[in-house]
């Protein structure tokens, strides 16, 4: 996976987070559709963490192969 695709996926995940934040009812955040929105916020956060770990592992791999 190249760097451009990685950045694009991170941007899409951030867009999903922004959309789901608008769906949360902050008066009752654990009731109704707000629960789904909170799950919709956590899932892209996990995806971003995985993408950043993958990107870091690729950088390490390139340094090891370069030696």
N, C-alpha and C positions, 0 to 999 in steps of 0.2 A: 504494500500500500504506500503510495507516494505521499509526500508532504501536503500537496494541494488537497487531496481527498481527505486526509486526516483533518485539516483545518476546516474544510467544508462540513464534515460530520460534526465537528465541535460547534460550529456556527448554527447548524440545524438544531442541535441539542439545546443550545442557548435560546433559540427561538421557541422551542417547545416549552422550556421553562418559563419564558416570558408570557406565553399564551396561558399556561396553566395557573400562573400567579393571578391573572385577571379573573380566573374562574373561582378562586377561593373566597368563601364568605368568612371574613375575619371575625365576625361576631360568633359564629359557630363553626370553627374550622374542622371539626371531626364528625360532622353530620351531613348526610345527603351527598350532593355532588362535590362538596368540598373535599371529602375523603378521596374521591377519584382524582381530583385535581392535585392533592398532596402526593398521591402515588405517581401521578404524571409529572410531578416535579422531581421526585426521588429517582425515577428511572433514568432520565437524561443525565442527572448528576452522576449516577453510576457509570453510564456510558462515557461521559467525559473523563472520569477517573481511569477507566480501562483504556481509552484512547491515549491518554497521557502516559500511562505505564507502557503501552505498546511503543509509543514514540521514543521514550527513554530507552527501552530495551534495544530498539533499532540503532540508536546512537551508540550504545555500548557495544553492540555487535560490530558496527563499522570500525570502532576504535580497536577492538580486539583483532579483527581481520587486517587492519592496517599495519600492525606490528610485525 
